[in-house]
Amino acid sequence: MRVRGRYFICSHFRGPATVRMISLTTTTSLAVRRFATVIALAAFVASCGEAPKPPAAPPAPAVTVAPPTKKTVFDFDEYVGRFVAVNSVEVRARVSGYLEGVHFKDGQIVQQGDLLFSIDKRPFENAGAQARATVTQTRSNLSFTTADFERGQQLVKDKTITEQTFEQRSQAYRNAQAAVSGAEAALRTSELDLEFTALKAPINGRIGDRRVSPGNLVTGGSGGNTTLLATIVSTDPIRFEFTFDEASYLRYERSAAKGNADIASRGTGLDVKLKLIDEPDFVHTGAMDFVDNVIERATGTIRGRASFANANGVFTPGMFARIRVPASSAYEALLLPDAAIGSEQVRKFVLVVDGENTARLKYVTLGQLDGDLRVIKTGLVPEDKVIVNGMARVRAGQKVTPQAAGAPPPAAPAK
């Protein structure tokens, strides 16, 4: 406190009772001024002597703790691939002619034996009638030559005819037999051509759109210039093809050598899971049925294939999807929710509560997701109490108030 003329100042007053400056007028009497000075000095001294109260320590933050979940799991790998049809057929004409009718709707499901296209069959009916007439003629000729041959056998024994004449009758008989066989074969061919005028579905599946409209001339036969009319692909079951790298293939082979069933076991029916691009989880179950026998030199990958049921027709050839395949044998693992895992640059950690209710840092190695939980490969023991809720309010070394998961919240302090 200093006195400057008629002002008294205390440079560190605190509290509502502080008086920073008192002005004494010159008209006041000396006694009154002395009395006022004494009162002011007492207030100044009382105000300057007060010490601030230290702030109260905050309570330990409440957190939810839970032990890791134990579960038998296995490692898996994920790959991207496409669906392919088990059977795919190009419908082409076997005979040439004018297309008379189309008996399906573009894109519909067809069954084996359903009529798809019909070609004008009148020319083939005429060819069949001609072939049947030829067969009748050759059979008639065969009957005559047979009788002549049989008479010649007795006559040559009786020396009535010469050996040369008998040989001529024998030759005519054999020629007649061959003519009948040729005519019958021509008749069967004409009947087949007539049958081929009706093009039927060779497999069950979904047919594409028609490539030729009725009234057009289509080219048939067995060559490469035949007319493509439509395509049919089978839909149930359906296959899924994907590729995996050489390192993964070696890992699967090593696992198979130890007796574990995996992709490299080829044809063991290993269960696999699949999900489409709009699905959140792997909900479709299939089985491995093929692994290629060579690794492609250009890409360093090998092709694998799985089979899936497709009764509802959702899977379509050419569709993308993701497949999950087992990559290890089953083992016991500890799992935690992802919310309990923190990141420190490239390292992952969790906070556990020790016996003194202090948060401790533990670095962990993560595995794959199993439902809503994350597999913890290393860093935890089953007895750990992991902070699964409230981790953002806690730092390592801090005291906490642990609460078991699922327990009711603590009561609020009384006011």
Secondary structure, DSSP 8 states (H G I E B T S, - for coil): -EEETTEEE-TT--STT--------TTS-HHHHHHHHHHHHHHHHHHHT------------EEEEE--EEEEE--EEEEEEEEEES-EEEEE-SS-EEEEEE-S-TT-EE-TT-EEEEE--HHHHHHHHHHHHHHHHHHHHHHHHHHHHHHHHHHHHTTSS-HHHHHHHHHHHHHHHHHHHHHHHHHHHHHHHHHHTEEE-SSSEEE---SS-TT-EE--SSSTT--EEEEEE--SSEEEEEEEEHHHHHHHHHHHHTT---GGG-SS--EEEEE-TT-SS--EEEEEEEE-SS--TTT-EEEEEEEE--TT----TT-EEEEEEE-S--EEEEEEEGGG-EEETTEEEEEEE-TTSBEEEEEEEEEEEETTEEEEEES--TT--EEEE-GGG--TT-B-EEEETT---------
